[in-house]
Amino acid sequence: MSFEVQEPAGERWDLALQLLREGQSVTWQHVCLRPEPERLLVEAVSSWQSGVTEKRARDDLIRARDLFTGLLARDDNLREIVGSRAIRYELVIDYGNGSVLAATLVGDDVRIEGL
């Protein structure tokens, strides 16, 4: 479960940043940020549940990467939280009662995971 925020501004965003600092997950625009000690997972949450193709995965992952890098570029507090952590982009299929890793983005290469 993650804390959802609609806009990356205001009191709710400040709370989201505090939660990230504490190691909790935050979701914004179908992108879930999951801090880990050595890295930050940026998960693209897909609304489709079957038929993973490289094109669909690439589109979702690129959209998540673009949203995150845009946010990172304009938010000093988020950059401070991310710090020197590696960033990993994952596509997750959310079934409501669980989720499955569908693909990862490494550079510009999409790696489809075992579904």
N, C-alpha and C positions, 0 to 999 in steps of 0.2 A: 504494500500500500504506500502511496506517495502523496505528498501534499500538492494540491493543484492550485495553480495561479493563472489568472487570465492575462494579466499585463505585467511586464517586468518593470514596474514602478509602484511607488506608494508603500503604505504600511504592510500590505500583504506580501509584496515583493521583499521588503526588509525582513519579514518573518521567514520567507522562503530561503533567503541568504543565510539567516541564522541556522535554519535547519540543515542546510548543506554543510555549514561549518561543523555541525554536530554529527555529521555522517549520515543524515537522513536523505531520502529521495524527494525530488521535486519534479512535477510535471508541468510543462508549459507548451501549448500548441502541439500536442501529440508527440512531444519529445520529453523523455524522462531522463533526468540527470541523477546518476547514482554514484556518489563518492565512495571510493575505496582508498585505503592507505596510500597505494602507489599509483593509482590511476583514477580517472573519472570515466565512467561508462555513460555514453550518450546513446540512449536507446530510442530508435524510431519505432513508435508503436503503430503497427499496421492494423487497419480495419478489416482487411481480407484474411480469410482463414485457410485457404487452400490455393493451390496453383502457383506456388512460388516460382517465379522465373527470374532470370538474371536481370532483365530490364525493369521489372516491377521492383525488385529489391534495390537495384541501383537508384531508381527514381526516389524511393522512400529514404534511402540512406543519404543521398546527395541533398535532399530537402532538409533532412535533420542536420546534416553538417553545415549547410548554409545558414539555417536558423541559429544554430549554436554559435558559429563563428561571428555572425552579425551581432548577436547579443554580447558575446565576449569582447568584441571590439569597442562596444560603447558602455560597458559596465566595469568600472575599476574594481568594485567590490568582488564581482564574480571572478575577475582575473586574479585577484589576491587569493581567493579560495582555491582556484584551480592550481595556482602556483606552478610547481615543476612537475606536477602529475602528468603522466602520459594520458592521452585521450583515446578511447576505443569507441568506435561507432558500431552499433549492433542493431539489427532489425529483429524485433520480437513480435511474434504472433500472440495476441492476447485472446484467450478463450473465455475470459470472464472468471473462471475458477482456477486458472493457471495460465502459464505462458511458456512458449517454446522459442529458443533461439533459432532464427531462420537463416540469417546471413550476417556477415561482417564486412566492413569496408576497410581495406588496408591500402592507403594511398588512394588510387582511383580504381583499384581492383576489388570486385565483389566476390566474396567466397560464400557460396551456398553451403549451409550446414546440413547435417543429416536429418532430413524430415521424412 
